[in-house]
């Protein structure tokens, strides 16, 4: 995964499936950085900031894997 890549998200949990249905499955990687120590992930965890291809929604996911989403590169 690198900046500018397009990812296909698919939901693992009910929350993830609802978000994919509501916000779409195609997301662009905007930034990859280390998590802050006071956030939802342990400090230094590599996280990716994502935005929908249309630019209307954003989210942050851990690069190593997320509890709500599976992701893979778009062909």
Jmol script that loads the backbone (N, CA, C; Angstrom):
load data "model"
ATOM      1  N   UNK A   1       0.853  -1.170   0.000  1.00  0.00           N
ATOM      2  CA  UNK A   1       0.000   0.000   0.000  1.00  0.00           C
ATOM      3  C   UNK A   1       0.904   1.240   0.000  1.00  0.00           C
ATOM      4  N   UNK A   2       0.606   2.170  -0.902  1.00  0.00           N
ATOM      5  CA  UNK A   2       1.356   3.428  -0.935  1.00  0.00           C
ATOM      6  C   UNK A   2       0.403   4.575  -1.269  1.00  0.00           C
ATOM      7  N   UNK A   3       0.856   5.774  -1.054  1.00  0.00           N
ATOM      8  CA  UNK A   3       0.034   6.961  -1.279  1.00  0.00           C
ATOM      9  C   UNK A   3      -0.419   7.000  -2.739  1.00  0.00           C
ATOM     10  N   UNK A   4      -1.710   7.270  -2.933  1.00  0.00           N
ATOM     11  CA  UNK A   4      -2.286   7.339  -4.269  1.00  0.00           C
ATOM     12  C   UNK A   4      -2.937   6.052  -4.730  1.00  0.00           C
ATOM     13  N   UNK A   5      -2.662   4.942  -4.047  1.00  0.00           N
ATOM     14  CA  UNK A   5      -3.290   3.659  -4.415  1.00  0.00           C
ATOM     15  C   UNK A   5      -4.799   3.736  -4.217  1.00  0.00           C
ATOM     16  N   UNK A   6      -5.526   3.012  -5.048  1.00  0.00           N
ATOM     17  CA  UNK A   6      -6.968   2.860  -4.882  1.00  0.00           C
ATOM     18  C   UNK A   6      -7.205   1.489  -4.268  1.00  0.00           C
ATOM     19  N   UNK A   7      -7.980   1.452  -3.177  1.00  0.00           N
ATOM     20  CA  UNK A   7      -8.289   0.213  -2.482  1.00  0.00           C
ATOM     21  C   UNK A   7      -9.764  -0.113  -2.618  1.00  0.00           C
ATOM     22  N   UNK A   8     -10.061  -1.401  -2.586  1.00  0.00           N
ATOM     23  CA  UNK A   8     -11.446  -1.870  -2.536  1.00  0.00           C
ATOM     24  C   UNK A   8     -11.694  -2.341  -1.111  1.00  0.00           C
ATOM     25  N   UNK A   9     -12.620  -1.694  -0.417  1.00  0.00           N
ATOM     26  CA  UNK A   9     -12.983  -2.087   0.940  1.00  0.00           C
ATOM     27  C   UNK A   9     -14.181  -3.009   0.894  1.00  0.00           C
ATOM     28  N   UNK A  10     -14.173  -4.009   1.758  1.00  0.00           N
ATOM     29  CA  UNK A  10     -15.341  -4.867   1.948  1.00  0.00           C
ATOM     30  C   UNK A  10     -15.536  -5.011   3.451  1.00  0.00           C
ATOM     31  N   UNK A  11     -16.781  -5.040   3.867  1.00  0.00           N
ATOM     32  CA  UNK A  11     -17.083  -5.086   5.289  1.00  0.00           C
ATOM     33  C   UNK A  11     -16.962  -6.473   5.878  1.00  0.00           C
ATOM     34  N   UNK A  12     -16.375  -6.548   7.078  1.00  0.00           N
ATOM     35  CA  UNK A  12     -16.297  -7.799   7.836  1.00  0.00           C
ATOM     36  C   UNK A  12     -17.426  -7.854   8.856  1.00  0.00           C
ATOM     37  N   UNK A  13     -17.680  -6.727   9.486  1.00  0.00           N
ATOM     38  CA  UNK A  13     -18.688  -6.647  10.542  1.00  0.00           C
ATOM     39  C   UNK A  13     -19.921  -5.929  10.006  1.00  0.00           C
ATOM     40  N   UNK A  14     -20.960  -5.914  10.797  1.00  0.00           N
ATOM     41  CA  UNK A  14     -22.179  -5.195  10.412  1.00  0.00           C
ATOM     42  C   UNK A  14     -21.874  -3.713  10.177  1.00  0.00           C
ATOM     43  N   UNK A  15     -21.081  -3.138  11.076  1.00  0.00           N
ATOM     44  CA  UNK A  15     -20.688  -1.730  10.926  1.00  0.00           C
ATOM     45  C   UNK A  15     -19.942  -1.515   9.603  1.00  0.00           C
ATOM     46  N   UNK A  16     -18.976  -2.380   9.312  1.00  0.00           N
ATOM     47  CA  UNK A  16     -18.201  -2.247   8.085  1.00  0.00           C
ATOM     48  C   UNK A  16     -19.041  -2.419   6.834  1.00  0.00           C
ATOM     49  N   UNK A  17     -19.929  -3.395   6.850  1.00  0.00           N
ATOM     50  CA  UNK A  17     -20.803  -3.626   5.691  1.00  0.00           C
ATOM     51  C   UNK A  17     -21.725  -2.439   5.450  1.00  0.00           C
ATOM     52  N   UNK A  18     -22.254  -1.837   6.528  1.00  0.00           N
ATOM     53  CA  UNK A  18     -23.101  -0.652   6.373  1.00  0.00           C
ATOM     54  C   UNK A  18     -22.318   0.517   5.800  1.00  0.00           C
ATOM     55  N   UNK A  19     -21.090   0.721   6.264  1.00  0.00           N
ATOM     56  CA  UNK A  19     -20.281   1.834   5.760  1.00  0.00           C
ATOM     57  C   UNK A  19     -19.961   1.655   4.275  1.00  0.00           C
ATOM     58  N   UNK A  20     -19.639   0.445   3.863  1.00  0.00           N
ATOM     59  CA  UNK A  20     -19.352   0.197   2.450  1.00  0.00           C
ATOM     60  C   UNK A  20     -20.609   0.437   1.621  1.00  0.00           C
ATOM     61  N   UNK A  21     -21.752  -0.016   2.099  1.00  0.00           N
ATOM     62  CA  UNK A  21     -23.012   0.186   1.373  1.00  0.00           C
ATOM     63  C   UNK A  21     -23.340   1.682   1.271  1.00  0.00           C
ATOM     64  N   UNK A  22     -23.111   2.439   2.336  1.00  0.00           N
ATOM     65  CA  UNK A  22     -23.471   3.858   2.361  1.00  0.00           C
ATOM     66  C   UNK A  22     -22.444   4.757   1.683  1.00  0.00           C
ATOM     67  N   UNK A  23     -21.156   4.425   1.806  1.00  0.00           N
ATOM     68  CA  UNK A  23     -20.111   5.344   1.352  1.00  0.00           C
ATOM     69  C   UNK A  23     -19.326   4.844   0.149  1.00  0.00           C
ATOM     70  N   UNK A  24     -19.521   3.602  -0.244  1.00  0.00           N
ATOM     71  CA  UNK A  24     -18.843   3.081  -1.419  1.00  0.00           C
ATOM     72  C   UNK A  24     -17.673   2.190  -1.070  1.00  0.00           C
ATOM     73  N   UNK A  25     -17.208   1.437  -2.060  1.00  0.00           N
ATOM     74  CA  UNK A  25     -16.139   0.478  -1.816  1.00  0.00           C
ATOM     75  C   UNK A  25     -14.779   0.938  -2.333  1.00  0.00           C
ATOM     76  N   UNK A  26     -14.714   1.979  -3.147  1.00  0.00           N
ATOM     77  CA  UNK A  26     -13.442   2.452  -3.692  1.00  0.00           C
ATOM     78  C   UNK A  26     -12.906   3.629  -2.875  1.00  0.00           C
ATOM     79  N   UNK A  27     -11.680   3.459  -2.357  1.00  0.00           N
ATOM     80  CA  UNK A  27     -11.052   4.469  -1.498  1.00  0.00           C
ATOM     81  C   UNK A  27      -9.627   4.720  -1.959  1.00  0.00           C
ATOM     82  N   UNK A  28      -9.179   5.972  -1.857  1.00  0.00           N
ATOM     83  CA  UNK A  28      -7.817   6.370  -2.248  1.00  0.00           C
ATOM     84  C   UNK A  28      -6.986   6.594  -0.982  1.00  0.00           C
ATOM     85  N   UNK A  29      -5.743   6.123  -0.996  1.00  0.00           N
ATOM     86  CA  UNK A  29      -4.822   6.328   0.124  1.00  0.00           C
ATOM     87  C   UNK A  29      -4.256   7.746   0.027  1.00  0.00           C
ATOM     88  N   UNK A  30      -4.508   8.558   1.059  1.00  0.00           N
ATOM     89  CA  UNK A  30      -4.017   9.938   1.080  1.00  0.00           C
ATOM     90  C   UNK A  30      -2.687  10.069   1.803  1.00  0.00           C
ATOM     91  N   UNK A  31      -2.547   9.337   2.914  1.00  0.00           N
ATOM     92  CA  UNK A  31      -1.367   9.479   3.755  1.00  0.00           C
ATOM     93  C   UNK A  31      -1.167   8.202   4.556  1.00  0.00           C
ATOM     94  N   UNK A  32       0.081   7.846   4.812  1.00  0.00           N
ATOM     95  CA  UNK A  32       0.416   6.735   5.700  1.00  0.00           C
ATOM     96  C   UNK A  32       1.341   7.302   6.771  1.00  0.00           C
ATOM     97  N   UNK A  33       0.998   7.053   8.033  1.00  0.00           N
ATOM     98  CA  UNK A  33       1.787   7.624   9.131  1.00  0.00           C
ATOM     99  C   UNK A  33       1.666   6.732  10.359  1.00  0.00           C
ATOM    100  N   UNK A  34       2.398   7.068  11.389  1.00  0.00           N
ATOM    101  CA  UNK A  34       2.323   6.354  12.658  1.00  0.00           C
ATOM    102  C   UNK A  34       1.199   6.917  13.512  1.00  0.00           C
ATOM    103  N   UNK A  35       0.514   6.040  14.234  1.00  0.00           N
ATOM    104  CA  UNK A  35      -0.586   6.468  15.107  1.00  0.00           C
ATOM    105  C   UNK A  35      -0.033   7.220  16.317  1.00  0.00           C
ATOM    106  N   UNK A  36      -0.817   8.146  16.826  1.00  0.00           N
ATOM    107  CA  UNK A  36      -0.460   8.879  18.043  1.00  0.00           C
ATOM    108  C   UNK A  36      -0.710   7.979  19.253  1.00  0.00           C
ATOM    109  N   UNK A  37       0.048   8.152  20.326  1.00  0.00           N
ATOM    110  CA  UNK A  37      -0.096   7.263  21.480  1.00  0.00           C
ATOM    111  C   UNK A  37      -1.434   7.371  22.210  1.00  0.00           C
ATOM    112  N   UNK A  38      -2.161   8.451  22.054  1.00  0.00           N
ATOM    113  CA  UNK A  38      -3.438   8.612  22.760  1.00  0.00           C
ATOM    114  C   UNK A  38      -4.651   8.293  21.883  1.00  0.00           C
ATOM    115  N   UNK A  39      -4.444   7.661  20.739  1.00  0.00           N
ATOM    116  CA  UNK A  39      -5.541   7.339  19.828  1.00  0.00           C
ATOM    117  C   UNK A  39      -6.067   5.925  20.040  1.00  0.00           C
ATOM    118  N   UNK A  40      -6.889   5.475  19.114  1.00  0.00           N
ATOM    119  CA  UNK A  40      -7.495   4.144  19.248  1.00  0.00           C
ATOM    120  C   UNK A  40      -6.527   2.978  19.015  1.00  0.00           C
ATOM    121  N   UNK A  41      -5.367   3.242  18.412  1.00  0.00           N
ATOM    122  CA  UNK A  41      -4.371   2.197  18.164  1.00  0.00           C
ATOM    123  C   UNK A  41      -3.114   2.511  18.969  1.00  0.00           C
ATOM    124  N   UNK A  42      -2.314   1.508  19.290  1.00  0.00           N
ATOM    125  CA  UNK A  42      -1.068   1.763  20.026  1.00  0.00           C
ATOM    126  C   UNK A  42      -0.154   2.731  19.262  1.00  0.00           C
ATOM    127  N   UNK A  43       0.558   3.560  19.994  1.00  0.00           N
ATOM    128  CA  UNK A  43       1.458   4.526  19.381  1.00  0.00           C
ATOM    129  C   UNK A  43       2.421   3.866  18.412  1.00  0.00           C
ATOM    130  N   UNK A  44       2.613   4.484  17.259  1.00  0.00           N
ATOM    131  CA  UNK A  44       3.525   3.967  16.251  1.00  0.00           C
ATOM    132  C   UNK A  44       2.906   2.978  15.280  1.00  0.00           C
ATOM    133  N   UNK A  45       1.687   2.501  15.550  1.00  0.00           N
ATOM    134  CA  UNK A  45       1.011   1.607  14.609  1.00  0.00           C
ATOM    135  C   UNK A  45       0.869   2.337  13.280  1.00  0.00           C
ATOM    136  N   UNK A  46       1.238   1.683  12.186  1.00  0.00           N
ATOM    137  CA  UNK A  46       1.137   2.307  10.876  1.00  0.00           C
ATOM    138  C   UNK A  46      -0.330   2.386  10.459  1.00  0.00           C
ATOM    139  N   UNK A  47      -0.807   3.599  10.184  1.00  0.00           N
ATOM    140  CA  UNK A  47      -2.198   3.795   9.781  1.00  0.00           C
ATOM    141  C   UNK A  47      -2.251   4.523   8.447  1.00  0.00           C
ATOM    142  N   UNK A  48      -3.337   4.296   7.723  1.00  0.00           N
ATOM    143  CA  UNK A  48      -3.536   4.932   6.416  1.00  0.00           C
ATOM    144  C   UNK A  48      -4.776   5.820   6.479  1.00  0.00           C
ATOM    145  N   UNK A  49      -4.636   7.032   6.007  1.00  0.00           N
ATOM    146  CA  UNK A  49      -5.781   7.925   5.870  1.00  0.00           C
ATOM    147  C   UNK A  49      -6.356   7.714   4.477  1.00  0.00           C
ATOM    148  N   UNK A  50      -7.650   7.414   4.413  1.00  0.00           N
ATOM    149  CA  UNK A  50      -8.321   7.111   3.152  1.00  0.00           C
ATOM    150  C   UNK A  50      -9.416   8.123   2.869  1.00  0.00           C
ATOM    151  N   UNK A  51      -9.701   8.304   1.588  1.00  0.00           N
ATOM    152  CA  UNK A  51     -10.793   9.167   1.135  1.00  0.00           C
ATOM    153  C   UNK A  51     -11.504   8.442  -0.006  1.00  0.00           C
ATOM    154  N   UNK A  52     -12.834   8.582  -0.060  1.00  0.00           N
ATOM    155  CA  UNK A  52     -13.552   7.982  -1.187  1.00  0.00           C
ATOM    156  C   UNK A  52     -13.061   8.631  -2.476  1.00  0.00           C
ATOM    157  N   UNK A  53     -13.208   7.922  -3.562  1.00  0.00           N
ATOM    158  CA  UNK A  53     -12.746   8.433  -4.847  1.00  0.00           C
ATOM    159  C   UNK A  53     -13.444   9.747  -5.196  1.00  0.00           C
ATOM    160  N   UNK A  54     -14.718   9.905  -4.779  1.00  0.00           N
ATOM    161  CA  UNK A  54     -15.433  11.152  -5.048  1.00  0.00           C
ATOM    162  C   UNK A  54     -15.100  12.252  -4.041  1.00  0.00           C
ATOM    163  N   UNK A  55     -14.332  11.944  -3.001  1.00  0.00           N
ATOM    164  CA  UNK A  55     -13.884  12.940  -2.033  1.00  0.00           C
ATOM    165  C   UNK A  55     -14.892  13.324  -0.965  1.00  0.00           C
ATOM    166  N   UNK A  56     -16.000  12.613  -0.855  1.00  0.00           N
ATOM    167  CA  UNK A  56     -17.053  12.996   0.090  1.00  0.00           C
ATOM    168  C   UNK A  56     -16.857  12.416   1.495  1.00  0.00           C
ATOM    169  N   UNK A  57     -16.115  11.328   1.631  1.00  0.00           N
ATOM    170  CA  UNK A  57     -15.967  10.658   2.921  1.00  0.00           C
ATOM    171  C   UNK A  57     -14.505  10.340   3.180  1.00  0.00           C
ATOM    172  N   UNK A  58     -14.136  10.195   4.445  1.00  0.00           N
ATOM    173  CA  UNK A  58     -12.780   9.807   4.808  1.00  0.00           C
ATOM    174  C   UNK A  58     -12.819   8.853   5.987  1.00  0.00           C
ATOM    175  N   UNK A  59     -11.729   8.145   6.188  1.00  0.00           N
ATOM    176  CA  UNK A  59     -11.579   7.244   7.337  1.00  0.00           C
ATOM    177  C   UNK A  59     -10.106   6.929   7.524  1.00  0.00           C
ATOM    178  N   UNK A  60      -9.782   6.395   8.678  1.00  0.00           N
ATOM    179  CA  UNK A  60      -8.416   5.987   8.999  1.00  0.00           C
ATOM    180  C   UNK A  60      -8.460   4.506   9.366  1.00  0.00           C
ATOM    181  N   UNK A  61      -7.557   3.716   8.771  1.00  0.00           N
ATOM    182  CA  UNK A  61      -7.506   2.283   9.075  1.00  0.00           C
ATOM    183  C   UNK A  61      -6.054   1.883   9.345  1.00  0.00           C
ATOM    184  N   UNK A  62      -5.846   0.886  10.194  1.00  0.00           N
ATOM    185  CA  UNK A  62      -4.477   0.371  10.375  1.00  0.00           C
ATOM    186  C   UNK A  62      -4.049  -0.429   9.148  1.00  0.00           C
ATOM    187  N   UNK A  63      -2.822  -0.223   8.714  1.00  0.00           N
ATOM    188  CA  UNK A  63      -2.314  -0.885   7.515  1.00  0.00           C
ATOM    189  C   UNK A  63      -2.249  -2.405   7.698  1.00  0.00           C
ATOM    190  N   UNK A  64      -1.966  -2.873   8.913  1.00  0.00           N
ATOM    191  CA  UNK A  64      -1.832  -4.309   9.171  1.00  0.00           C
ATOM    192  C   UNK A  64      -3.172  -5.044   9.132  1.00  0.00           C
ATOM    193  N   UNK A  65      -4.282  -4.336   9.161  1.00  0.00           N
ATOM    194  CA  UNK A  65      -5.599  -4.968   9.128  1.00  0.00           C
ATOM    195  C   UNK A  65      -6.560  -4.269  10.071  1.00  0.00           C
ATOM    196  N   UNK A  66      -7.803  -4.206   9.691  1.00  0.00           N
ATOM    197  CA  UNK A  66      -8.821  -3.499  10.464  1.00  0.00           C
ATOM    198  C   UNK A  66      -9.871  -4.489  10.951  1.00  0.00           C
ATOM    199  N   UNK A  67     -10.498  -4.197  12.079  1.00  0.00           N
ATOM    200  CA  UNK A  67     -11.522  -5.099  12.613  1.00  0.00           C
ATOM    201  C   UNK A  67     -12.812  -5.047  11.818  1.00  0.00           C
ATOM    202  N   UNK A  68     -13.102  -3.912  11.171  1.00  0.00           N
ATOM    203  CA  UNK A  68     -14.368  -3.750  10.450  1.00  0.00           C
ATOM    204  C   UNK A  68     -14.255  -3.968   8.944  1.00  0.00           C
ATOM    205  N   UNK A  69     -13.052  -3.854   8.381  1.00  0.00           N
ATOM    206  CA  UNK A  69     -12.906  -3.894   6.928  1.00  0.00           C
ATOM    207  C   UNK A  69     -11.773  -4.815   6.476  1.00  0.00           C
ATOM    208  N   UNK A  70     -11.990  -5.450   5.335  1.00  0.00           N
ATOM    209  CA  UNK A  70     -10.921  -6.075   4.563  1.00  0.00           C
ATOM    210  C   UNK A  70     -10.646  -5.108   3.418  1.00  0.00           C
ATOM    211  N   UNK A  71      -9.406  -5.064   2.964  1.00  0.00           N
ATOM    212  CA  UNK A  71      -9.106  -4.191   1.832  1.00  0.00           C
ATOM    213  C   UNK A  71      -8.063  -4.855   0.953  1.00  0.00           C
ATOM    214  N   UNK A  72      -8.159  -4.521  -0.346  1.00  0.00           N
ATOM    215  CA  UNK A  72      -7.224  -5.033  -1.330  1.00  0.00           C
ATOM    216  C   UNK A  72      -7.044  -3.982  -2.421  1.00  0.00           C
ATOM    217  N   UNK A  73      -5.936  -4.026  -3.156  1.00  0.00           N
ATOM    218  CA  UNK A  73      -5.734  -3.050  -4.230  1.00  0.00           C
ATOM    219  C   UNK A  73      -6.750  -3.246  -5.350  1.00  0.00           C
ATOM    220  N   UNK A  74      -7.195  -2.161  -5.928  1.00  0.00           N
ATOM    221  CA  UNK A  74      -8.090  -2.226  -7.089  1.00  0.00           C
ATOM    222  C   UNK A  74      -7.265  -2.636  -8.309  1.00  0.00           C
ATOM    223  N   UNK A  75      -7.854  -3.431  -9.195  1.00  0.00           N
ATOM    224  CA  UNK A  75      -7.113  -3.859 -10.393  1.00  0.00           C
ATOM    225  C   UNK A  75      -6.870  -2.709 -11.369  1.00  0.00           C
TER     226      UNK A  75
END
end "model"
wireframe off; spacefill off
backbone 0.3
color backbone group
